[in-house]
Amino acid sequence: MTDELVPFAEPSRLPAPADLKETLRRELSEHVTAERAARGDVHQPEDTWALVRKLGGAFDAFSEYANAFSSAAAMARRELDAELFAAVGDSDGVPLAGMSVPDANGTDIRFTVEKGNIHAIDTDQVISVVIANLIEITRDTEPEWDEDVEDAAGYRARYETWMAGVMRLAVDQVLALGSYAMQVSKVRAFAADLGATGVDAESAVVTGSITTTSRYKGVKMERKERRKP
C-alpha cells in the first residue's frame, strides 16, 4: 500500500497547493495586464468584450477545478468520520469518543465530538406569566372614577391611556425575552387589513413605518443560452 492517498501526490504531477495558488494568480495577473496594455483605453463597452470572454472562460475553468477538489475533500472528510466510527464505535450515528492520531509531520489529527443543547420554550406559558404578573403589579395603578368630578367619557379616556401603557409594557417585556423582527409582507398585510375596516389613519402610520434602502451586494454574472430569433 502507498503511504499517500492524495491523487497527484508525486511532485511531477501537481505542485504544492501554495505554489499552485501563486502560479495561477501570477499568470492570470500577467495575462490580464498584457491584454489591457494591448487594448489601450476603453472608448465603448465593446472594447472590453474580448477580455471579458477570456476572463469568463478562466472563471468557469477555475470554478470547475475548485468544485472538483471540494468534492474530493468532502469525500475524504466522510471517510475520516467512518474511520472514527470504526475506531471508537457510535450510538445512533454519534461517535462514543474522540481520537487523536499522530502524524509524521509532527502534528496530530484530532477528532473532537462536538455537542450542543437544543432548548424548547413554551411561549404561550411564558406570555401567560408576563400578563398575570403585569396585572398584579399594575392593579394599584388603575385610574379610579370619581363620578362627582368627571363624566364617563373623561374616565374612559384616562382608562384607555392607562391600559395602552400596560399593554405596551407587556409587549416590551415579551420582546425583551428574545429576538424578534417584523416581516415586511405581514406588516403591509396588517396595514391593508386596517384600511379595509376604515381605520385609514392607523393604516397610514403602519405603512409609513416601513423604510426601504438599497444595499450594493455585488454584480451577478452567469452564462445563459442566447435566444435564437
Secondary structure, DSSP 8 states (H G I E B T S, - for coil): --S--STT-STTTS--HHHHHHHHHHHHHHHHHHHHHHH-S--SGGGGHHHHHHHHHHHHHHHHHHHHHHHHHHHHHHHHHHHHHHHH-EETTEESS-EEEE-TTS-EEEE-----------HHHHHHHHHHHHHHHHGGGS----TTT--HHHHHHHHHHHHHHHHHHHHHHHHTTS-----HHHHHHHHHHHHHTT-HHHHHHHHHT--------------------
